[in-house]
Amino acid sequence: MEKKLQRTPARGPGEGKPNISVLSILKILLAMYMVTGVLLLILSAMLYKMQLSESVVSIGIVLIYVLSGFLGGFLGGKIMKSKRFLWGMAMGACYFLILALGSIVFQQGINMELSRFFTTLVLCTASGMIGGMAS
């Protein structure tokens, strides 16, 4: 019996790489902000019913940032399938960027301490990275 070798087609530049579209990124960001909205509604209902302290509300907001960032990183990693942690970081950073831009537009500037601003950036980016790694 004669064995025939099968030739694999040559790949051009960009072939074989995962593809993520701008639409996919926007869908992920929409999911992140929908989760943020639902969780903020739950937190505000808890604040109304239980009269939570300011520190508990601050912790709740940080948890919402982390959960939303994780979700975005997880979804971005699922779509990309390679370099998931980088795509997770990118999703977390995009989430933070939109939060910061919204804050600047609606409050006519950054209305928080610089250290808190960077802490929020790190939280969003790191939670996105962890979500990407978990995907």
QUILINFEN-V243923 format. One line per field, one symbol per residue. ss: DSSP state (H for helix, E for strand, - for the rest). phi: phi as a letter, one per 30 degrees, with the letter a starting at -180 (. if undefined). A space follows every 50 residues. Layout:
ss->???
phi->???
//
This chain:
ss->---------------------HHHHHHHHHHHHHHHHHHHHHHHHHHHHH ---HHHHHHHHHHHHHHHHHHHHHHHHHHH---HHHHHHHHHHHHHHHHH HHHHHHH------HHHHHHHHHHHHHHHHHHHHH-
phi->.cccdccdddcddidicdcbcddddddddddddddedddddddddddddc hdddddddddddddedddddddddddddddibheddddddddddededed ddddddchkdcaddddedddedddddddddddddd
//
